[in-house]
């Protein structure tokens, strides 16, 4: 079989028939990329199961089902008790399915942001193991900020926080979410922090209280929007350090 994210998710949720299940199992044994993706899906599922709140069915749905049961009970006679209990079982099943569906909708991540996060994690790793960490190397914000001029259709916020323990090291251009973005490089006790930033189309005005923190394979990714710009800071430093840098920016 070919690599298929949909089949991997169905395999994880035990939705495949015996033949498909065997095919995916054999594919995982020989495909490193799919095996890694399956492992990430397993960790994500466990994290959601541990941390996500439980949402009950909406009150309107409960009231509607109870009203239907009361009406049915009032009409039922002794010879039709079996039919009544069958109806009650069906109603309970509907309530259960509705509740599960409601939970899935509440917990499902926004596809767009999920893809952006994956791309940023990948770019961060590539910058550490490759040779493209910085296009402009300087601790001077007045050198780094002008370097972006003419290379981007916006002017990123560039500041040095050496006094606070987050020295600026430089920057580079990356391509994220279908556009060129600024990648600022900071250090925190010899750890690299990549801060990706670009205009927050459709997100202007969101407050810092709407930040999102994602942890994956030992790396933390903090996303927030401030004014007209969106920020994604990623590193192996603690989430507390990333939030400190966020406040400085």
PLY file of the C-alpha trace (Angstrom):
ply
format ascii 1.0
element vertex 249
property float x
property float y
property float z
element edge 248
property int vertex1
property int vertex2
end_header
0.00 0.00 0.00
1.02 3.65 -0.43
1.53 6.08 2.46
-1.89 7.33 3.57
-2.48 9.59 6.63
-6.21 8.76 6.47
-5.57 5.02 6.72
-3.15 5.60 9.61
-5.82 7.51 11.54
-8.44 4.86 10.77
-5.96 2.17 11.89
-5.36 4.03 15.15
-9.12 4.31 15.76
-9.65 0.61 14.87
-12.02 1.43 12.01
-10.47 -0.86 9.36
-11.56 -4.33 8.31
-9.21 -7.28 8.79
-7.59 -7.02 5.34
-6.94 -3.28 5.61
-5.69 -3.65 9.18
-3.13 -6.25 8.07
-2.03 -4.13 5.10
-1.41 -1.06 7.26
0.38 -3.16 9.88
2.75 -4.55 7.24
3.29 -1.07 5.78
4.21 0.36 9.19
6.85 -2.33 9.61
8.66 -1.17 6.46
7.94 2.60 6.24
9.88 4.79 8.67
7.92 7.96 7.80
4.53 6.38 8.44
5.82 4.65 11.57
6.97 8.01 12.97
3.67 9.65 12.04
1.72 6.82 13.69
3.77 7.24 16.87
3.01 10.98 16.89
-0.71 10.28 16.43
-0.62 7.85 19.36
1.05 10.43 21.61
-1.41 13.11 20.51
-4.37 10.86 21.23
-3.04 10.03 24.70
-2.38 13.72 25.44
-5.93 14.66 24.42
-7.36 11.83 26.49
-5.43 13.00 29.58
-5.91 16.74 29.27
-9.15 17.39 27.38
-12.34 18.22 29.27
-15.50 16.18 28.74
-18.47 17.91 27.13
-21.96 16.57 27.71
-24.73 16.72 25.17
-26.38 20.17 24.77
-29.33 20.78 27.17
-31.73 21.20 24.24
-30.95 17.69 23.02
-31.47 16.21 26.47
-34.80 18.04 26.89
-36.00 16.93 23.47
-35.23 13.27 24.14
-36.78 13.36 27.61
-39.91 15.03 26.24
-40.17 12.31 23.60
-39.79 9.60 26.23
-42.47 11.16 28.44
-44.88 11.43 25.51
-44.19 7.85 24.52
-44.65 6.67 28.10
-48.03 8.41 28.32
-49.25 6.65 25.19
-47.87 3.24 26.10
-50.18 0.51 27.33
-49.33 -2.80 28.95
-49.23 -4.78 25.67
-46.81 -2.24 24.23
-44.26 -2.16 27.06
-41.74 -4.06 24.97
-41.96 -1.42 22.22
-41.52 1.33 24.82
-38.31 -0.15 26.17
-37.04 -0.60 22.64
-37.72 3.11 22.01
-35.97 4.00 25.28
-32.89 2.02 24.21
-32.83 3.78 20.84
-33.17 7.18 22.52
-30.30 6.36 24.89
-28.16 5.34 21.93
-28.95 8.62 20.17
-27.97 10.55 23.29
-24.68 8.65 23.54
-23.80 9.18 19.87
-24.69 12.87 20.10
-22.52 13.28 23.19
-19.53 11.55 21.57
-19.94 13.61 18.39
-20.10 16.80 20.44
-16.83 15.87 22.17
-15.10 15.15 18.86
-16.13 18.54 17.46
-14.92 20.34 20.57
-11.52 18.61 20.63
-10.70 18.62 16.93
-7.78 21.00 16.25
-8.12 23.63 13.56
-6.58 21.99 10.48
-4.85 25.15 9.28
-3.04 25.87 12.55
-2.14 22.19 12.96
-0.39 22.16 9.56
1.43 25.42 10.33
2.66 24.00 13.63
4.01 20.87 11.88
5.82 23.02 9.31
7.37 25.19 12.02
8.55 22.19 14.03
10.15 20.81 10.85
11.80 24.15 9.94
13.20 24.49 13.45
14.78 21.02 13.30
16.20 21.66 9.82
17.75 24.93 10.99
19.55 23.10 13.82
20.93 20.19 11.80
21.63 22.06 8.58
23.53 25.20 7.60
20.59 27.58 7.23
20.13 28.90 10.76
20.80 32.54 9.85
21.02 34.61 6.65
22.07 37.68 8.62
24.27 37.20 11.69
24.23 40.09 14.14
23.32 40.95 17.72
22.45 44.48 16.60
18.73 44.94 15.99
19.55 47.95 13.81
21.46 45.62 11.49
19.00 42.72 11.47
15.79 44.71 10.96
16.99 46.66 7.86
18.24 43.39 6.33
14.62 42.24 5.93
13.70 45.39 3.98
12.76 44.53 0.39
12.77 40.81 1.13
9.37 40.76 2.88
6.11 42.62 2.33
6.04 43.65 6.00
8.46 44.97 8.61
9.01 42.53 11.50
9.56 43.63 15.07
13.24 43.04 15.86
14.65 43.65 19.34
17.67 42.49 21.31
17.07 41.24 24.86
20.62 40.48 25.94
20.08 42.20 29.28
17.16 39.89 29.98
19.04 36.73 28.99
17.68 36.41 25.41
20.38 37.81 23.11
19.50 38.34 19.47
21.71 36.27 17.14
20.35 37.12 13.68
17.57 36.15 11.31
16.59 34.52 8.03
13.72 34.19 5.55
11.43 31.13 5.69
8.41 30.06 3.65
5.45 29.13 5.88
1.74 28.83 5.18
2.11 29.93 1.57
4.11 33.10 2.22
7.53 34.48 3.12
7.98 35.03 6.86
10.68 36.40 9.14
12.55 33.96 11.37
14.37 35.68 14.24
17.01 33.71 16.12
17.54 34.19 19.85
19.68 32.31 22.35
18.80 31.23 25.86
21.77 29.70 27.70
23.17 28.33 24.38
19.74 26.98 23.34
18.40 28.23 20.01
14.95 29.85 19.90
13.38 30.41 16.47
10.67 33.08 16.43
8.60 33.04 13.23
6.46 36.10 12.59
4.23 37.51 9.87
1.05 39.64 9.58
-1.91 38.01 11.33
-4.44 38.00 8.49
-7.90 37.70 10.02
-6.45 37.57 13.54
-5.76 41.23 14.29
-6.96 42.23 17.69
-6.60 38.82 19.31
-5.14 39.11 22.79
-2.25 37.24 24.32
-4.74 35.27 26.39
-5.51 33.26 23.24
-2.01 31.79 23.10
-1.51 28.10 22.32
1.30 25.89 23.64
2.24 22.65 21.83
4.84 20.15 23.06
6.33 17.58 20.70
9.42 15.35 20.95
11.02 17.51 23.63
10.32 20.84 21.88
7.89 23.55 22.96
6.00 25.71 20.46
4.23 28.85 21.67
1.80 30.63 19.35
0.24 34.01 20.01
-1.05 37.06 18.17
-0.30 40.60 19.30
-1.87 43.49 17.43
-1.43 42.90 13.71
1.31 40.26 13.93
1.25 36.54 14.67
4.18 34.81 16.40
5.37 31.19 16.68
8.31 30.65 19.05
9.87 27.16 19.11
12.78 25.71 21.09
13.82 23.01 23.52
13.84 25.56 26.36
11.01 25.47 28.90
7.56 26.84 28.21
8.24 29.42 30.93
11.25 30.74 28.99
9.21 31.00 25.81
6.49 32.93 27.65
9.12 35.28 29.08
10.38 35.99 25.55
6.79 36.47 24.40
6.28 39.14 27.06
9.50 40.88 26.02
8.44 40.92 22.36
0 1
1 2
2 3
3 4
4 5
5 6
6 7
7 8
8 9
9 10
10 11
11 12
12 13
13 14
14 15
15 16
16 17
17 18
18 19
19 20
20 21
21 22
22 23
23 24
24 25
25 26
26 27
27 28
28 29
29 30
30 31
31 32
32 33
33 34
34 35
35 36
36 37
37 38
38 39
39 40
40 41
41 42
42 43
43 44
44 45
45 46
46 47
47 48
48 49
49 50
50 51
51 52
52 53
53 54
54 55
55 56
56 57
57 58
58 59
59 60
60 61
61 62
62 63
63 64
64 65
65 66
66 67
67 68
68 69
69 70
70 71
71 72
72 73
73 74
74 75
75 76
76 77
77 78
78 79
79 80
80 81
81 82
82 83
83 84
84 85
85 86
86 87
87 88
88 89
89 90
90 91
91 92
92 93
93 94
94 95
95 96
96 97
97 98
98 99
99 100
100 101
101 102
102 103
103 104
104 105
105 106
106 107
107 108
108 109
109 110
110 111
111 112
112 113
113 114
114 115
115 116
116 117
117 118
118 119
119 120
120 121
121 122
122 123
123 124
124 125
125 126
126 127
127 128
128 129
129 130
130 131
131 132
132 133
133 134
134 135
135 136
136 137
137 138
138 139
139 140
140 141
141 142
142 143
143 144
144 145
145 146
146 147
147 148
148 149
149 150
150 151
151 152
152 153
153 154
154 155
155 156
156 157
157 158
158 159
159 160
160 161
161 162
162 163
163 164
164 165
165 166
166 167
167 168
168 169
169 170
170 171
171 172
172 173
173 174
174 175
175 176
176 177
177 178
178 179
179 180
180 181
181 182
182 183
183 184
184 185
185 186
186 187
187 188
188 189
189 190
190 191
191 192
192 193
193 194
194 195
195 196
196 197
197 198
198 199
199 200
200 201
201 202
202 203
203 204
204 205
205 206
206 207
207 208
208 209
209 210
210 211
211 212
212 213
213 214
214 215
215 216
216 217
217 218
218 219
219 220
220 221
221 222
222 223
223 224
224 225
225 226
226 227
227 228
228 229
229 230
230 231
231 232
232 233
233 234
234 235
235 236
236 237
237 238
238 239
239 240
240 241
241 242
242 243
243 244
244 245
245 246
246 247
247 248
